[in-house]
Amino acid sequence: MDLLPIKSLVEGLPLAAMVVDQERRLLCLNEPAREIWGSGLEGRHYELALRNPVLTGAIADCFRDPRTFHSRMTTTVGSREATFALRVTPINGVEFQGVLATFEDVSPMEDIGQMRRDFVANVSHELRTPLTALLGFIETLRGPAKDDARARDRFLGIMETEATRMNRLVHDLLSLSRVESEERIRPGQQIDVVAKVQSTAKALGPIAEDKGIAVQLFLPEEPIMISGDSDQLYQVFTNLIENAIKYGGSGGDVHVTVTRLERDPTVRGPAVRIDVRDHGQGIDPIHIPRLTERFYRVDSHRSREMGGTGLGLAIVKHIINRHRGRLKIESALGQGSTFTVTLPRN
């Protein structure tokens, strides 16, 4: 019989697909299927050629009981682990009988689901610790420390700290949600980056003074205008400068430099670059690719002591993406860190 129509149909399918004939041999695979399983498999027995127990089991079940079977399978494609939604269905034609198997790559959806589960777990963990402390102190104040004024004052101070931490976390979660929802909407305000950096550094002056750190500004004399969101850019500069103050080492300097660029390849046009450099202990380069992940911390204990929620750089990343800009992080242990924001100019 002429098998060309079957092979042509399989080649035209958008999903990875293969056909096994009644002799249990691979009749054909389309190009997406060859990318998964390799080439040169036609004519071989499917169990010897495929060597995937989920797939071979589903094909065997379909031959034994001619109906559609659905399953999920994981296999290695290139250098990555991929998850596929597998559908195996019988072909009961007049001249040809066999089995059609199709594979839909659902790895991105699996990754999103895992990210959501991780996010919920992280939020639950971040809230559970202060909530447990608050409940414990309330119980103590109602019981053993009911009439102890000194203990009451000390516990109330700790409770205020934990409540403030929860409030900051909720605020950052709402801010992250808002920024993500607006990420595809380009802002239209006209913002002077030089003035915005100046006002941010001035607002953070008391924090820097408490830490014994001087924030030195290196700014051009003329304004540099961009299309942006004033509040969000203030949030970016606040986060980066405040982090440099907190983690840059007591008694050091934080350098903030604003540079006008006639052309920057990362934004493909005129740009402004803002460099925030500290002279602290630096960050091991192994951590740098993950610094903008939600709740990722280089030093969890120290970050919590400093009041960090683990969401600041994730918010910064989304704001910069909204402004069609780029964030670059450079650091080495013992040599400080430099956070560079590049934003397109009008």
Summary of the structure (lengths in Angstrom):
residues: 346
radius of gyration: 29.2
end to end distance: 66.6
largest distance: 95.3
contacts: 1006
relative contact order: 0.09
helix: 47%
strand: 27%
